[in-house]
Structure formats: structure tokens, C-alpha cells
Amino acid sequence: MSDVILGVNRVSKSFGDRCAVDAVSFQIKRGQTLGLIGPNGAGKSTTVSMICGLLRPDHGEISINGQPVVGGDNTVKKMIGLVPQDLAIYDELSARENLKLFGALYGLKGAVLKTRCDAVLVLVNLEDRAADKPSGFSGGMKRRLNIAAALLHEPQLLILDEPTVGVDPQSRNAIFDSLEILKDRGCSLIYTSHYMEEVERLADQIVVIDHGRVVADESPAMLYQRLPAQAALTVDFSVAPGADIVAAMGLQPGVKCVQMQDHQLKIALAHADHGLGVLQWLVAQGLPPVHYATAKANLEDIFLTLTGRSLRD
């Protein structure tokens, strides 16, 4: 059996004259979390809709477990769980009644349905609120119930579209804990979010889509290698260094760029490990720092490098 749970092969989709997705390809292995990111209008939602079988590609193929995803094939669709960005729960039904309803739509009933409802309520830490209505839930609790509904049929691939919008840090971490448990159990995840720190925490592989095309499909570690500088060092002095020191600093090992602003030196580094050598060099020049701070590059830096800084609709 292949390790690949999802295969997306040169998939394209147009709406009139506008090409929303243009020859997109990527794959996900069992137990892997793939972060799918891109600017607004990049083609993420259209790609997700095609994976779920809600839209038919104009060109290309999508397969789950080696079986093609086509419009009317519910067998393949049952391998997928979708957690939409918009909450898909009924406020006036209890949490358990919501799950029973969605479970029935998946063909579950009787003891099997009860067992699955109990299991997913435990997974999302809502077992003690099973009899309560979501109308009295916090935003984070509603989000967790939304995830539970998508897990009733034990999907092999779970797709989460902005699952933490509007939730507090405690609920966000509870959601992460549940997703990491699912991953340990062998469930594959597609995680879309505009919160780069979430994708960075969860994803084994990151696909960046822009203007309908894949501009990166790599591990987080490989993505960092695309940056000209992977870390920054900011150094404050009581007396500003002279222009000769600033020029000489630019020639030190690992230094990519140096900027002087008043009494503060901003240094872009190829890697954070070069920071200590830079500080030692400054001390040797008779310029001990009053204060210094280091910061590593993050996924947002990579995202902006790949997709640009211009505003999108």
C-alpha cells in the first residue's frame, strides 16, 4: 500500500476568463500535516473544494488512497473530513444532538453512532458539555464542536479551513492538542490559515499558492533556505559606531546586510549562529553593546518573500 493518501496532479480550474487554479500539484502522506497557505484570492479555497469533490477540475486528477475523486463518488468522499471556516452547527440542538445529526448523514446509527459521538467529544474536550446547546458556547467551544462533527466517520484525511478564527489562546491550544493526537493516530491533515505561527507549529510540509500556482512545496526547514537572511541582530550603543566600523561589519562572516539608525545597528545574518561572532568582534573593536536582541526569521518572512507585500483583495 502506498504511503500517499492524497495526490493532486496538475489540477486546473477556471471561472469564465479567470484561471483560479493553474496546474497545481502536491501530495500528502499518511500521518502528515500539510500547511496550505497563500494570499487572499490565491486559489486555496478552489483547490480545497476540488479535493472535497465539491468542484470538478477542468484539467488534472485528484486521488484519495489511489482512487480518483469525482463528483458523484461518495465512497471516496467518505475518506475526507472537512472543517469549514464558517461554523456548520445548529445552536438550538445540544452538542450531542448535533453530532447525531451529522453522524446520520454519514450513515452511522445505533451503538456505532453513540460510540463515535462519545469518542469525538472526548477528543475535543467537550464531553462534560454534551447535553448543552452551542448557543451558550464560547467561540472556541463551537470551533471544537465543528471539528468533532467532521471526525465522526473517522476520515483518513481531515481538511481544516481557518479553524481558529476568533478563538482565545486556550481554545487554540486545545485545538492544536486534538490535531496532534489525530496525527499520531495516522490521520493526514490539510491546514489552511492566515496565522503563520500556527502553520509553522503544525505542518511537516508547506505548500504556498499564489496567483493559482504552487510557488513552494517544501518542508519548513527547506523553506528557510530560500531567505537571504535567516536571523537578525539588533545592537544598541551609547555612542554610535563610525562609518568605517559599519562598513567593516558588513564584511564579517555570516553578515548579509548592515543598517545604522541613530545609536542602533541592525544586522541581517545568514544564520542565528553567526550572532555570537559578531558581538565578539564589536567588543574587540572597543564597542561593547549597551543592549542587543536576536530574532529568527519566521514563516511570515518566507511568505512575504515568496508572494510579495502588495495588498490583495
ABEGO torsion letter per residue (X at the ends): XBABABBBBGBBBBBEABBABBGBBBBBBBGBBBBBBEBBGAGAAAAAAAAAGABBBABEBBBBGGBBBBAABAAAAAABBBBBABBBBBAABBAAAAAAAAAAAAGBBEAAAAAAAAAAAAAAGAAAAAABBAAABBAAAAAAAAAAAAAAAGBABBBBBGAABGBBAAAAAAAAAAAAAAAAAGBBBBBBBABAAAAAAABABBBBBBGGBBABBBBAAAAAAABABABBBBBBBABBBBAAAAAAAAABBGBABBBBBEABBBBBBABAAAAAAAAAAAAAAGBBBABBBBBBBBAAAAAAAAAEABBBX
